[in-house]
Each structure stands twice: as C-alpha cells, then as structure tokens.
Amino acid sequence: LYIGPKGVIALFDLDKMLVTRHPTLRKDDTTEAPMRVPAEFLEAHRNNRDHGSFSLRSPLDGVERVVSYRNASRYPGYLFVGIAKEDYFAAWHRERVTMAILMALVATVTGTVACFMFGRWKQHEAQNQRLIEQSRTDPLTQCANRRHLMEALASERQRSLRNAKCFCLLALDLDHFKAINDEFGHLGGDQALRHFAAIAKNALRAIDTLGRMGGEEFCVLLPETRIESAMKIAERIRAELESLPIMLNSTPVTMTVSI
C-alpha cells in the first residue's frame, strides 16, 4: 500500500493501545507510557465502531493527516491508515501552479493584445477625426470651409423654424484685397487672410461659426441672434481689424472689411 512520503499505518488493539506502527517511531518520539489512540478517533468511533475517517495534526511530528480506520476482522484491534494532506493534495497543488502560470500567461497575452488593439483603435479614431476636421476646415485660415458653413446654416435654419427663434448671418468682404496681393504677392495675401480670421474668431462668441466662402469672402453664422446684436458683433469685428495692422515685408498694413 502506497501511503505517500509522510503517510502512516498503525495497529491498535481493542484497548486502543498502539501495537505497531509504520514507519516506526524514532527514539525521540517514544515515551515510557504506551501510546493510545487519538481523541479524534474516539469521536469518530462513537458514530461508527467498524470504520470511518477523521483529520488530525499528529502530536509526534506535527503533520496534518486524513486518517481512515477499520476494525481488523482477523485481529482484535483497529487498523489506521493516515495520508498527509500535503501528499494527498500534491498533484492538485502542481496542477494549481500550472493553471496559475497558464492563466497568468493567457491574461498577459490577452492584455497585450487588448492594449495593442485599443491603441490601433485610438489611432484609427484619431485619424478619422483628423479627416473629418480636414473635410470641414479651410486649410489656410483654419475656420469652417464653405461646405461646413452651408451645413451649419441649413441646420440652424431648421432649428430656428422648429423653435421659432431667429438667427443672423454676416457676409464679410475684405476691402481692396487685390491690392495686397499685387503689392505683397500671394504669400502676403495668405498672411492677411490668416490675420483677419484670427481677429474675427477672437471677436465672436463660442456658439458662432466663421466660414470662408472663397477668396477674401467670409460669412459668420450667429445662432439665436437678433439684428441689433448682430450689428454690434459686426462692428466689433470691423473695429478690431482696423485697429490692428499686419506687418507685411516689414510694412504695417491696415486692413478694413465691409459687412
């Protein structure tokens, strides 16, 4: 019978005194008094006198064992077979460690793949957002392009009809812009357009939309705005543009706009 490295087989007589044991006890473990059955056996024996099992931690070696006992039919006594719990669960512990390693490996691979896929998804989303912004934005002035402005205008018109609220639209045309192009070239003209767009954005509210219709022509959509307020916003843009000259080839150039 294989009982593991720390297993024990013992035979007790009907008086519950130890007759023999395997492995045999060391001299340090023996005493002059005869060894009796453990108290755990007496509790189990009350329930079943012929056979049963119980757990105990041996007072001799401190090993925790699961012990089965049976009334020996050919000898007046009881046969005990005890298997150490660490021997009994050794295979399970090995499998648990193996499973833990496999689960950790799977979790690591899954996490790595998930992070990679999430990163790719974020890149894809960012790229899509950039494409959307590019399709809605004038590349020179970074304000809304004609298409985006017309979509915003159509949406605001429907909202205005639905909610019975008015809105205004400013049409802006830079004065004498051809003269700037003729004197300072197209690069100077581009600088002037960017200069105007920056000033106009600074003069507008967060809900307003500045759009370039083409060339030096712009529009501003003013949601939920009456004509009086629209005129004040228009005057603010006009005054700020006139008061802030732009330097073109080291020459200050004052720009004006008709609205």
SEZA-285154 format. One record per residue: x, y, z of N, C-alpha, C, O, CB in turn. Coordinates in steps of 0.05 Angstrom, whole numbers, plus 5000, padded with zeros to 4 digits. Glycine has a CB too. Layout:
XYZXYZXYZXYZXYZ
...
! end
This chain:
501749765000500050005000501850255000503450285018498150005025
501450424980503050674979501450884994499250954987503550764949
502750995014501451195031502851465030502251645046501351105060
504551505011505951755008508351785026508751625044503951985013
509951995021512452025037511952065067513651985083513952265026
509652185074509152235102506752085113505552155133508752535107
506051875099503751705108504451525131506851475136502751535085
502451435145502851265169500751045169498451085162502551435196
501650795176499950565181500350475210502650445219500450325161
498150445225498450365253496350165260494150155249498250615272
496949995280495149785290494749835320496749825335496149505284
492249865329491549905357489849665366488249565350490050175362
490249575390488649355400485949455410485449695409490149205423
484349275420481649345428481649535452479649675457480049105435
483849535467484149725489485049995479485550185495486049615510
485350015452486150265439488950345446489550585449484150485446
490650155449493550195454495050125429494249935414494550035479
497150265423498750215399500149945400501549885420500750435394
499849785379501249525377503749555359505949475367499349305366
503349675336505549715317504949945299502650015295506149455301
507050045287506650285270508750285248511050195252506950545287
507950375224509850415202509450705191507250775184509450205180
511550855189514250785197514550775227513050905242516250995185
516550635236516950605265517750875277518951045263519150395272
517050915302517651165316520651185322521950985328516051185341
521651435320524351475329524451475360522451505373525451755318
526851435371527151425400526251695412525151695435530051375407
526651915398525852175409522852195411521852345427526952395391
521252045394518352065394517051875414514651915420517351995366
518551685425517251485443517451575472519251725479518651205439
515651485487515751535516515351265530514751065517513551735525
515851255556515451015571512550925572511950685572516551045599
510751125572507851055573506950955545507851065525506151305581
505250755544504350655518502650865504501251025517502650395522
502750865477501351055462498450965457497950745450502651105435
496551155462493751095459492751225433494151385421492151195483
490251145425489151265401488551555405488151645428486551115393
488551715384488052005388485152055394483351895389488852155362
484652285407481952365415480052385391477652335393481952625430
481152465367479452485343478252225335475952215325481152605320
479752005340478651735334476351675352474351565343480851525337
476551735378474351675397471751815388469651695391475151765425
471952065378469652205369468352065345465952025344470252495362
470151985326469051845302468051575309466151475296471251825281
469351435329468551165336465751155349464350955347470651055356
464951375361462251385373460151365351457951255355461851645389
460751485328458851475305458951215290456851125281459451705286
461251095287461450845272463750685285466050765284461950905242
463050455297465050295310466750125292468950035299463750115330
465750075267467149895249469150035231471349945226465149735232
468350265220470150415201469350705200467050775207470150285173
471150875192470651155189473251305183475251185176469351265215
473151575185475451735180475351985196473252065206475651805149
477652115200477852365215480452505207482152385194477752305247
480652755215483052905209484352985235483053015256482453165193
486952995235488453085259491153185251492253125230488652855279
492353335269495153405267496653245288496153265312495553715272
498553085278499952895296501553045317503053225311501752715279
501252965342502853085364505753005362507453125375501653015391
506352795347509152695345510752855325513052935332509152395337
509752895301511353025280510053285270511153415253511852845257
507653355280506253595272505053585244504253795234508153815273
505053345231503953325204500953295205499853145222505153075189
499553445188496653425187495853205168496753195144495353695178
494253015177493552775162490552735161489152815179495052525173
489652595140486952485139487252185144488652045130485552535111
485952085165486251815174483651655170481551745178487151805205
483951415158481651235157482250995175484550905177481251135127
480150895188480550665207478450455200476350505189480350755237
479150205207477349985203477949775225480149735233477649855174
475849645233476049435253477249195239476049075220473349365266
479749115247481048895234479648625239479448545262484048875243
478648495219476948255222478648025232477547845246475648185196
481148005225482747775233484447825258486147665266484547685210
484148055269485748125293484048295311482748475301488448255285
484148255337482448415355483648695358485148755377482248285382
482948875340484049145341483149315317481349235302487049145342
484449545314483749735293486149795276488349845286482449985305
485749795250487849875231487450165222485250235213487949675206
489550325225489450605217491250655193493450555192490350785241
490250805174491850885151491551185148489351285143490950735124
493751325152493651615151495351725128497751655125494651735177
494251895112495652025089495952325095493952455101494151975062
498352425093498852705098497352875077497252805053501852765097
496153095086494553265068496353385046495453415023493153485083
498853445053500553565032501353355011501753424988503153675045
501453095019501852884999499352844982499452814958502652615012
497052854996494452804983493953014962492952964940492152795003
494553264969494053494951496453574934496353774920493153734967
498553414934500953484919500453524890501253724877503153274923
498953324878498453334849496653574843496953714823497053074839
494653624862492853854857494354114859493854294844490553844878
496254124878497854374881499554424855499854644846499754354905
500654194845502254224820500554324797501254504782503553964812
498054204796496254294775495354584779495054734760493754114774
495054654804494254934810496355134802495855334790493554964840
498855064808501055234800501255254769501655474758503755134811
500955014756500955024727498755184715499155344697500854734716
496355154727494055304717494455604723493655774706491455214731
495555664746496055954752498056074732497656304723497155984781
500155924725502056024705500756054678501156254665504455824703
499055854670497755874645495756114644495556254625496255614639
494256144666492356364668493856634667492956814654490656344693
496156654681497656894680498656954652498657184642499956884700
499556734638500556764611498256854593498657034576501756504601
495956724595493656804579492857094584492257244566491256614584
492757164611492057444618494057644606493257854597491857474648
496657564607498657754596498357784567498458004556501457644603
498057554553497657564523495157724516495157884498497657284511
492957654531490457794525490658084530489758254514488157674542
491958164553492258444559493958584538493358814530493558474586
496158454530497858574510496358614483496558824471500358394505
494958404475493358424450491258644453490758804434492058164443
489858654476487858854480488959134479487859314467486358804507
491259174492492559434492493359514463493059744455495059434510
494459314448495259364421492759444404492859634389496659124409
490659284407488159334392486959604399485959754382486159114395
487059664426485959924435487560154424486560364415485859934466
490260114424491960324412491460374382491360594373494860254416
491060144368490460164339487760304335487460464317490559894326
485860224353483160354350483260654356481960804342481260214370
484860734376485161014382486461164359485661384352486761054408
488561034347489861164324487861194301487761394287492260994315
486260984297484260984275482161204281481461354263482860714272
481261224306479361434313480561714309479261894299478361394341
483061744318484362004315484762074286484362304278487062004329
485461874269485761924241483062004228482862184212486861674227
480961854236478261924226477462204234476262354218476161724236
478062274260477362544269478962754253477862964247477962574299
481462704248483062894232481862924204481763144193486062804230
481062694192479862714165477262874166476663024147479362424155
475662824187473162984189473763274192472463444179471462884213
475763344209476363624212477463744187476863974180478463654235
479063594172480163694147477963744127478063934111482263494136
475863564127473763604108471863834115470363924098472063344106
472063934140470364154149471864414152470664624157469064084175
474464414148476164644155477564754131478564604114478164574177
477565024129479165154108482165134116482865224137478365454105
483765014099486564954107488265214112490165204127487864784086
487565434099489165674102488465824128490265894143488765864078
485965874133485166034155484265874180483865994201482866214147
483965614177483065434199480265504209479565424232485065444222
478665644193475865674200474265484184475365324168474965974195
471565484187469865304172470065354142470265584133466965324181
470065134126470065174097467165224088465265214103471364934082
466965264062464265334051462265104056459965154063464465384020
463164854053461264624056460264614085457864584090462664364049
462164634104461364614132459564844140457564814154463864614150
460165084130458465314136455665284125453765354139459765574125
455365184101452765144089451164934105448764954108452965064060
452564714114451164514130450264634157448064584166453064274136
451964794169451264924195448965114190447165134207453665074207
448865264168446765444162444065304158442065384169447465604136
444165074143441664924139440664814166438264814171442164694120
442464714183441664604209440464824227438464784240444064474223
441765064227440765284243438065384233436365464249442765514244
437665384207435065464195432865284205430765374213435165464164
433365014204431364824213430764864243428464844252432264534208
432864904258432564944287430965194293429365204311435264954301
431465404277430065664280427165634274425465744289431365874262
426465484253423665444246422265274267419965324274423465304219
423665074278422464894297421965034324419964994337424264654301
423865204332423765334359422765624358422565754378426365324372
422165714333421165994330423166194341422366384355418466034344
425766154335427866344344429366434319429866284301429666204365
430166684320431566804297434566754299435666694320430967104295
435866794276438766784275439666994254437967084238439866504268
442167054253443267244234445667134220447066954230443967514247
446167234196448467154180449967404171448767584158447566974156
452567424177454167644168455667564143456867344142456167734191
455567734123457167694099459467894099458968134100455467714072
461967804098464267974101465967964076466367744065465967894126
466968194068468768214044471068394051470568634057467168314019
473468304050475868464056476168674034475968614010478368284058
476568924042476769154023479569154010481569104023476369424038
479569203984482069243968484069013972486469063974483369513977
483068773974484768543978486668493954488868403957483168293985
485668563930487268523906489768693907491868613898485668593881
489568923920491869103922494068973940496469003935491069373933
493168833961495068703978496468473963498968443966493668584004
494968323948496168113932498168223911500268113907494067943917
497468453898499168563878501768673890503868653878497768783863
501568783914503968913926505668713941508168733940503069133944
504468523955505968343972505968053963507067883976504868354000
504667993940504567723930502467553944501167633963507267593932
502267313934500267133946500967043974499166983990499866883928
503567033980504266964008503467174027502467124049507366914010
503767434018502767654035499767644037498667704059503667914023
498367574015495467554016494567334035492567364050494367493989
496067104035495366894054495766984083494066914100497166644048
497867134088498267234115495967414123495067414146500967384117
495067584105492967764111490367614117488867694135492467964088
489767404102487367244107487467114135485467114149486967034085
489767004142490066884168489767084190488667034212492766734171
490867324185490767544205487767624209486967654232492367794195
486267654188483467724191481967504206480367564223482267774163
482367244199480967024211481467014241479566964256481666754198
483967064249484567054278483167274293482067234314487667084282
483067514281481667744294478667694295477467734316482268004279
477567594274474667534273473867324294471867354308473767454245
475467104296474866894315474967014344473266944360476866664313
476867184349477167294376474767474383474167504407479767454377
473467594363471267774368468567624370466567754377471067984346
468467374363465967224362465567074389467267044405465967024339
463066974392462366804414462966514408463566444385459366844421
462866344428463566064425461465924407462165734393463665914452
458966024407456865894391456865984362455465864345454165944403
458366194355458466304328460266134310462166004320459266594328
459766144284461365994265462366184243460866304229459765764252
465066204241466366354220467066174197468365964202468866504230
466266234173466866064150467866224126467166454122464365904141
469666104111470766234087469266134063469165894057473866184084
467966314049466466244025468166214001467566063982464266444020
470466354000472366343978473766603975472566813980470866273952
476366593967477866843964477966993990478666884011476667013942
477167253989477167424012474267464023473767654038478267694006
472467284016469667304025469167094047469866864045467767254001
467967194069467467034092464467074101463167254092469367114116
463566884118460866904130461066834159462766674167458866724115
459366954175459166884204456266814210454466974205460267114222
455866574220453266484229452866544258454466454275452866184223
450766694265450266784292447666654302445466764296450167094294
447666424315445166294325443766464346445066604362445766014336
441066454346439466584365440266874370440666964393439466434392
440667024349441567294350439767474334439067414311444467314339
438967704346437367904332439168094317441568104322435468044352
437968254300439468424282441068634298443268704290437668564263
439968734320441468934336444068814346446168944344439669024359
443868574358446368444368448268374346450668394349445568184384
447168284323448868224300450468464291452768444284447168114277
449168694291450568944282452769014302454869114293448569174280
452368964328454469014347456868834343459168924344453368984376
456368574337458468384332459968464307462468454306457468104329
458568544286459768624261461568874265463768884255457668684240
460569064280462169304286464669234302466769354298460469514301
464469044321466768964336468968844318471368894322465968764359
468168664300470068554281471368774264473768784261468668344262
469668944253470769164236472769334250474869404239468469324224
471969424275473669604290476369474298478469594296472169704315
476169224307478669084316480569044293482969064296477968824330
479468974269481168924245482569184238484869184231479568814222
481069404238482169664230484269764250486169904242479969874227
483969694276485769794296488369624299490169694314484369804323
488469394286490769214288492069164261491368974247489868934301
493969334253495269294227496869034227497668934248497069534221
497368934203499068704199501668784186501768964169497668484182
503868654195506568724184507068534160507168294163508768684205
507268654136507868504111510468624099510568854091505568524091
512568454099515168544089516068794104516968984092515068604059
515768784131516569004149514969254145515769464154519469064146
512669234131510969464126508369424141506969224136510569514096
507569614158504869584171502669644151502669844138504669774195
500769454150498569484131495969464147495469274161498669254109
494369684144491769694157489669574139489369654116491069984166
488169374149486169244133483369334143482969394166486368934135
481469344124478769404130476969204117477769054099477969694121
474469184127472568984117469869114115469069264132472568734136
468469034094465669114090463868884099464268654091465069194061
461768944115460068734126457168814120455268664127460468694157
! end
